[in-house]
């Protein structure tokens, strides 16, 4: 099995004019009329970059769309549609020089007004932006000339630049926003500047993109890329073995050694910033009681779960932040202790507990199997638990939709991988402003006054040391409040044909395969 190592190449506060990461570069010399088939586990719930919330969907959109900046393998920023940038002395504005000679896939010129249009969508209040909190610091986007744009900020913010590397901030053609079923408030046919252009989305089946002949960078090898929607991990594996797929995401963990043993398939585990947990709806009894939530954490043997269900492919959480997130600190431990769990339930005085646990199937590593295992642990401390699953869009609506506060899953699986690798975006799962009823993703409906106050201070703090200390206090408070059953931080696991080169990654759970080609 191949374990990929990070490579380090940096950009300072001013970017260079080099092309971006694998997102910008193509494959080997020459092109092919063949298709590159990728198998993923979930159906897209949207193709609007501003509205999406899932790194799998981000991987699809990154073939088509591009942002001003991007990340390299080490998480360092590098140029993409911007060739350089400069922050003002008071850190309240950032000026970008834009790449020239670039056109969108519909022929519209890429320029400062296009940047203004796309970034305005994130702050206008007219478009649903579930992961939009990091962009609210933008006061205005000002075109200086065709290839210079300035972003004015409400206050200095060290996290805006990395958030401009996230899929939400990718640039769409303004001309396309009213064509082919698109509306300014909802994009269904994304038109960008990337090496592939969107062709078709067949619900429950596939998303197809085709090579864009007018791409400004190196031409990719494959004429077509097809993202095949295959929820069952075993079916993805079977398709890879038969040659139907070239690359699959999240193969069955139990089969990783066997997959790699034949010599014609490579298995790679890439760095990732995703934390996976089961969120309590803390507004629903009995989970409005902290002792009950702590009891559930003690009831689950997380070490055994990771060993027996996840095959040691993940790391146990020691904080609400994955250890790759900025400002991470160790917050505590909930060692397996069913006796303590029973005692806490008794102290809580809640009586008999019966619940339905919600889970996705194929979105996270061993998600349904993990839910079943947790239900088993809960039964051992007297809780009646059953597991229910559905397709990804239906599941998301149940936990994030307009009726989710009174939804069917008071305990449900969720994972979170901040695209910018930053603490403020991780916090979008823990703030009242990000409750689903406010258009956000905090499906636990958790809010704590101490946490809210500390976050308001940390978010404005430019001193890294004291800022990290404030975030550490937040992590410890959240850990004690236990709005989640804290599980693991995972890796991005891919399996692909061994005759392929150009398979790469970003450490925010993105695989970079635009440059894929035969060796």
C-alpha positions in Angstrom: 0.0 0.0 0.0 1.3 3.5 -0.9 1.2 6.1 1.8 1.6 9.5 0.2 3.8 12.0 1.9 3.2 15.8 1.9 5.6 17.8 -0.2 6.3 21.4 0.8 6.3 24.3 -1.5 5.3 27.7 -0.3 4.0 31.1 -1.3 4.5 34.1 0.8 2.1 36.9 1.4 2.5 37.7 -2.3 1.9 35.0 -4.8 4.0 34.2 -7.9 2.8 34.0 -11.5 3.3 30.3 -11.7 0.3 28.1 -12.6 -1.5 26.6 -9.6 -1.5 23.1 -8.3 -2.7 20.0 -10.1 -6.0 21.8 -10.4 -4.3 24.1 -13.0 -1.9 21.7 -14.7 -2.6 19.0 -17.2 -1.2 15.5 -17.8 1.5 14.1 -20.0 2.2 15.3 -23.5 -0.7 14.7 -25.9 -4.3 14.0 -25.3 -6.7 11.1 -25.6 -10.3 10.5 -26.7 -10.7 8.1 -23.8 -12.8 8.7 -20.7 -11.5 8.8 -17.1 -14.1 7.0 -14.9 -14.2 7.9 -11.2 -16.6 6.2 -8.7 -17.8 8.2 -5.7 -20.3 7.4 -3.0 -22.9 10.2 -3.0 -25.3 12.0 -5.3 -24.7 15.7 -5.7 -27.4 17.8 -3.9 -26.3 20.9 -5.9 -23.8 22.0 -8.5 -23.8 25.6 -7.3 -20.3 26.3 -5.8 -21.8 28.7 -3.3 -24.5 26.3 -2.1 -22.6 23.0 -1.9 -21.4 21.6 1.4 -19.6 18.4 0.5 -16.0 17.8 -0.4 -17.0 15.1 -2.9 -19.1 17.6 -4.8 -16.2 20.1 -4.5 -14.0 17.5 -6.3 -16.4 17.5 -9.2 -16.7 21.2 -9.4 -12.9 21.7 -9.3 -12.7 20.1 -12.7 -14.9 22.8 -14.1 -14.4 25.9 -11.9 -11.4 27.7 -10.5 -10.7 30.3 -7.8 -8.2 33.2 -7.4 -5.9 31.0 -5.3 -5.5 27.3 -4.5 -3.6 25.0 -2.1 -0.6 22.8 -2.8 -0.2 19.4 -1.1 1.2 21.0 2.1 -1.8 23.3 2.5 0.2 26.4 1.3 -1.5 29.0 -0.8 -0.5 29.4 -4.5 -1.8 31.4 -7.4 -4.5 30.2 -9.8 -6.7 32.8 -11.5 -4.8 35.5 -9.6 -1.1 35.8 -10.4 -0.3 37.8 -7.3 -1.9 39.6 -4.4 -0.9 42.2 -1.8 -2.4 43.1 1.5 -2.7 46.7 2.6 -0.8 48.1 5.6 -3.8 48.0 7.8 -4.7 44.5 6.6 -8.2 45.7 5.6 -7.9 45.2 1.9 -6.3 42.7 -0.5 -5.5 43.6 -4.1 -5.2 40.8 -6.7 -3.6 40.9 -10.1 -5.6 38.6 -12.4 -4.4 36.2 -15.1 -4.8 37.6 -18.6 -5.9 35.7 -21.7 -8.4 33.5 -19.8 -11.9 32.8 -21.1 -14.8 31.0 -19.5 -16.1 27.9 -21.2 -18.9 30.0 -22.8 -16.4 32.4 -24.3 -17.0 35.2 -21.8 -13.7 36.9 -20.9 -12.4 36.3 -17.3 -11.9 39.7 -15.7 -12.3 41.7 -12.5 -16.1 42.1 -13.0 -16.5 38.3 -13.2 -14.6 38.1 -9.8 -16.9 40.7 -8.4 -20.0 38.9 -9.6 -19.1 35.6 -8.1 -17.8 36.9 -4.7 -20.8 39.2 -4.4 -23.0 36.1 -4.5 -21.4 35.0 -1.2 -22.3 38.1 0.7 -25.4 39.5 -1.1 -27.9 37.6 1.1 -29.8 36.5 -2.0 -28.0 33.2 -2.4 -28.0 30.3 0.1 -24.4 29.9 1.2 -24.3 27.2 4.0 -20.5 27.5 4.4 -20.5 31.2 4.0 -19.6 32.6 7.4 -15.9 33.1 6.5 -16.9 35.5 3.6 -19.0 37.9 5.6 -15.9 39.9 6.5 -15.9 41.1 2.8 -17.3 44.6 2.7 -17.1 45.1 -1.0 -15.4 43.7 -4.1 -14.0 46.6 -6.3 -12.8 46.2 -9.9 -9.8 48.5 -10.4 -9.3 47.7 -14.0 -10.0 44.6 -16.2 -7.2 42.6 -14.5 -7.0 44.1 -11.0 -9.6 43.6 -8.2 -9.6 44.8 -4.6 -11.5 43.2 -1.7 -12.2 45.6 1.1 -12.8 44.0 4.5 -14.9 45.1 7.5 -12.0 44.2 9.7 -8.6 42.6 9.3 -9.0 38.8 8.9 -6.1 36.3 8.7 -8.5 33.6 7.3 -10.0 35.2 4.2 -7.2 34.3 1.9 -7.3 30.6 2.5 -11.0 30.7 2.3 -10.7 32.2 -1.2 -9.1 28.8 -2.1 -12.3 27.0 -1.2 -14.8 25.8 -3.8 -17.4 28.3 -2.6 -15.3 31.2 -3.9 -14.7 29.7 -7.3 -15.5 32.0 -10.2 -18.5 31.4 -12.6 -19.2 33.2 -15.8 -21.6 36.1 -15.2 -23.1 35.6 -18.7 -24.0 32.0 -17.8 -26.0 32.9 -14.7 -29.3 33.3 -16.6 -28.8 30.5 -19.2 -29.4 26.8 -19.5 -31.6 26.6 -16.4 -29.4 28.8 -14.3 -30.6 31.6 -12.1 -28.5 34.2 -10.3 -29.6 32.6 -7.1 -29.2 28.9 -8.2 -26.6 27.5 -10.6 -27.4 24.1 -12.1 -25.1 24.4 -15.1 -21.7 25.7 -13.8 -19.6 27.5 -16.3 -16.0 28.2 -15.2 -12.5 28.6 -16.5 -11.3 25.1 -15.7 -9.9 22.4 -18.0 -13.2 20.5 -18.2 -16.7 21.8 -18.8 -19.9 20.5 -17.3 -22.1 18.3 -19.7 -24.7 16.4 -17.8 -25.9 15.3 -14.3 -28.0 12.2 -14.2 -29.5 11.9 -10.8 -28.4 8.8 -9.0 -26.1 7.8 -11.9 -23.3 10.2 -13.0 -21.9 13.6 -13.6 -20.1 14.0 -17.0 -17.6 16.7 -18.0 -15.7 17.1 -21.2 -12.3 18.6 -22.0 -12.4 22.4 -22.7 -10.4 23.1 -25.9 -9.9 26.8 -24.9 -8.4 26.1 -21.5 -5.7 28.6 -20.6 -3.4 26.0 -19.0 -1.9 22.7 -19.9 -4.4 20.4 -21.7 -5.5 17.4 -19.7 -5.0 13.9 -21.2 -8.6 12.6 -21.1 -11.3 13.9 -23.3 -14.0 13.1 -20.8 -14.3 12.6 -17.1 -17.3 10.7 -15.6 -18.1 10.7 -11.9 -20.1 7.5 -11.4 -22.4 7.6 -8.3 -21.9 4.2 -6.5 -23.0 4.3 -2.9 -21.9 0.8 -2.0 -18.1 0.6 -1.3 -18.1 -3.1 -2.4 -19.6 -2.2 -5.8 -17.0 0.5 -6.3 -14.3 -2.0 -5.6 -15.8 -4.6 -8.0 -16.0 -1.9 -10.7 -12.3 -1.0 -10.2 -11.3 -4.7 -10.3 -13.2 -5.3 -13.5 -11.8 -2.2 -15.2 -15.1 -0.3 -15.3 -13.6 2.5 -13.1 -10.1 4.0 -13.2 -10.2 5.4 -9.6 -12.6 5.0 -6.7 -13.0 7.0 -3.5 -13.2 5.3 -0.1 -12.7 1.6 -1.1 -13.8 -1.0 1.6 -11.3 -0.6 4.4 -11.3 -4.4 5.0 -10.0 -5.0 1.5 -7.2 -2.4 1.3 -4.4 -5.0 1.6 -6.0 -7.4 -0.8 -6.6 -4.6 -3.3 -3.0 -3.6 -3.4 -1.6 -7.2 -3.4 -2.4 -7.9 -7.0 0.0 -5.3 -8.4 -2.4 -3.7 -10.8 -4.2 -1.5 -8.2 -2.6 1.2 -6.1 -4.1 2.2 -2.7 -3.1 5.6 -1.4 -4.0 7.2 1.9 -3.7 11.0 1.7 -3.7 13.6 4.6 -7.2 14.9 5.4 -8.8 17.4 7.8 -12.1 15.7 8.2 -13.5 15.0 11.6 -16.4 12.4 11.8 -18.9 12.4 14.7 -22.5 11.7 15.6 -24.3 14.9 16.4 -27.0 15.2 19.0 -29.9 17.4 18.4 -29.5 19.2 21.7 -32.9 20.8 21.5 -34.6 17.5 21.6 -35.0 15.7 25.0 -33.2 13.9 26.5 -30.2 15.3 24.6 -30.8 18.8 26.0 -29.1 17.2 29.1 -25.3 17.4 29.1 -25.0 14.3 31.3 -26.9 12.2 28.7 -24.6 13.4 25.9 -21.5 12.7 28.1 -22.9 9.3 29.0 -23.3 8.4 25.3 -19.6 9.3 24.7 -18.5 7.0 27.6 -20.8 4.2 26.3 -19.0 3.9 22.9 -15.7 2.0 22.8 -14.0 4.2 20.2 -10.7 2.4 20.2 -12.5 -0.9 19.5 -14.7 0.7 16.9 -11.6 2.2 15.1 -9.8 -1.2 15.2 -12.7 -3.5 14.3 -14.9 -1.4 12.0 -12.4 1.2 10.6 -9.4 -1.2 10.4 -7.2 1.4 12.1 -7.4 3.6 9.0 -8.4 6.7 11.1 -7.2 8.5 14.3 -9.3 8.9 17.4 -10.4 12.5 18.0 -9.0 14.3 21.0 -10.8 17.6 20.2 -13.7 19.0 18.2 -11.0 20.0 15.7 -9.0 17.6 13.6 -5.3 17.9 14.3 -4.6 19.4 10.9 -6.9 22.4 11.6 -5.3 25.6 12.7 -5.4 26.2 16.5 -6.0 22.5 17.3 -5.3 21.5 20.9 -6.0 18.3 22.9 -9.3 18.9 24.7 -9.8 15.8 26.7 -10.8 12.1 26.6 -13.9 10.0 26.9 -12.4 6.6 27.7 -14.8 3.6 27.3 -16.6 3.3 30.6 -20.1 1.8 30.3 -20.5 1.8 34.1 -19.9 5.6 34.2 -22.3 5.9 31.3 -25.1 4.2 33.2 -24.3 6.3 36.3 -24.6 9.5 34.3 -27.9 8.4 32.8 -29.2 7.7 36.2 -28.0 11.1 37.5 -29.7 12.7 34.5 -33.0 11.1 35.6 -34.2 10.7 32.0 -35.7 7.2 32.3 -35.9 4.9 29.3 -34.4 6.3 26.1 -35.5 5.1 22.7 -34.2 6.7 19.4 -33.5 6.3 15.7 -29.9 6.9 14.7 -29.6 8.5 11.2 -26.7 7.6 8.9 -25.6 8.1 5.4 -24.5 5.1 3.3 -21.3 5.5 1.3 -20.6 9.1 2.3 -18.1 8.4 5.1 -15.8 5.5 5.7 -17.9 2.6 7.0 -20.7 5.0 8.0 -23.6 2.6 8.2 -21.4 -0.1 9.9 -20.3 2.5 12.4 -23.9 3.5 13.1 -24.8 -0.1 13.7 -21.9 -0.6 16.1 -22.8 2.5 18.1 -26.4 1.3 18.4 -25.0 -1.9 19.8 -22.9 -0.1 22.4 -25.9 2.0 23.4 -28.1 -1.0 23.9 -25.5 -2.3 26.4 -26.2 0.7 28.7 -30.0 0.4 28.4 -30.8 2.6 25.4 -33.1 1.3 22.7 -31.5 2.3 19.3 -32.3 1.5 15.7 -30.5 2.7 12.6 -32.0 4.2 9.5 -30.3 5.3 6.3 -31.2 6.9 3.0 -29.6 8.5 -0.1 -27.4 11.5 0.5 -29.8 14.3 -0.6 -32.7 12.9 1.4 -30.4 12.4 4.5 -29.1 16.0 4.2 -32.6 17.4 4.1 -33.5 15.4 7.2 -30.6 16.9 9.2 -30.2 20.3 7.6 -33.5 21.1 6.0 -36.2 23.6 7.2 -37.8 21.0 9.5 -34.6 19.5 10.9 -34.9 21.0 14.4 -37.8 18.6 14.9 -36.3 16.0 12.5 -36.3 12.2 12.8 -32.7 11.8 13.8 -31.8 13.2 17.2 -28.5 11.4 16.8 -26.9 11.4 13.3 -23.5 10.9 11.6 -21.8 13.9 10.1 -18.3 14.8 8.9 -16.7 18.1 8.5 -13.6 19.1 6.5 -13.0 22.8 6.4 -11.9 23.7 2.8 -9.5 26.4 4.2 -8.0 24.2 6.9 -8.9 26.9 9.4 -10.5 27.2 12.8 -13.3 29.7 11.9 -14.8 27.3 9.3 -14.6 24.4 11.7 -16.6 26.6 14.1 -19.5 26.8 11.7 -20.6 23.5 13.2 -20.7 25.0 16.7 -22.3 28.4 16.5 -25.9 29.6 16.7 -25.5 31.7 13.6 -25.0 28.4 11.7 -28.0 26.5 12.9 -29.9 25.0 9.9 -32.8 27.3 10.7 -30.3 30.2 10.0 -29.2 28.5 6.7 -26.1 26.8 8.3 -24.8 23.3 9.0 -24.7 23.2 12.8 -27.1 20.2 12.9 -26.7 19.7 16.6 -28.3 23.2 17.2 -25.5 23.6 19.8 -24.7 27.1 21.2 -22.8 28.1 24.3 -22.4 31.7 25.5 -18.8 31.2 26.5 -18.0 29.6 23.2 -19.8 32.4 21.3 -17.9 35.1 23.2 -14.5 33.5 22.9 -15.1 33.0 19.1 -16.0 36.6 18.6 -12.7 37.6 20.2 -10.6 35.0 18.5 -12.0 35.7 15.1 -10.7 39.3 15.4 -7.4 38.5 17.0 -4.4 38.9 14.8 -1.9 37.7 17.4 -1.4 34.0 16.7 -0.4 32.9 20.1 -3.3 34.4 22.0 -5.7 33.5 19.3 -4.6 29.8 19.5 -5.1 30.0 23.3 -8.7 31.3 22.8 -9.5 28.6 20.4 -8.0 26.0 22.8 -10.5 27.2 25.5 -13.3 26.8 22.9 -12.3 23.3 22.2 -12.2 22.3 25.8 -15.6 23.9 26.5 -17.2 22.1 23.5 -15.6 18.8 24.6 -17.2 19.1 28.0 -20.6 20.2 26.5 -20.4 17.1 24.2 -22.8 18.1 21.4 -21.3 15.2 19.5 -20.2 11.6 20.1 -16.5 12.4 19.2 -15.2 9.7 16.9 -12.3 10.1 14.5 -10.2 12.2 12.1 -9.9 10.4 8.8 -7.6 10.1 5.8 -8.6 10.4 2.2 -8.3 6.9 0.7 -8.2 6.3 -3.0 -7.7 3.1 -5.0 -6.8 3.4 -8.7 -5.2 1.5 -11.6 -1.5 1.2 -11.1 -0.7 2.2 -14.6 -1.9 5.7 -13.9 0.3 8.7 -13.1 -0.7 12.2 -12.0 -2.8 11.3 -9.0 -2.4 13.9 -6.3 -4.3 15.6 -3.5 -4.9 18.6 -1.3 -5.0 18.1 2.4 -8.6 19.4 2.7 -10.0 16.1 1.4 -9.7 16.8 -2.2 -8.1 14.5 -4.8 -6.4 16.2 -7.7 -6.7 14.1 -10.8 -7.0 16.6 -13.6 -3.4 15.7 -14.5 -4.1 11.9 -14.6 -2.7 10.0 -17.5 -1.3 6.6 -18.3 2.4 6.1 -17.2 
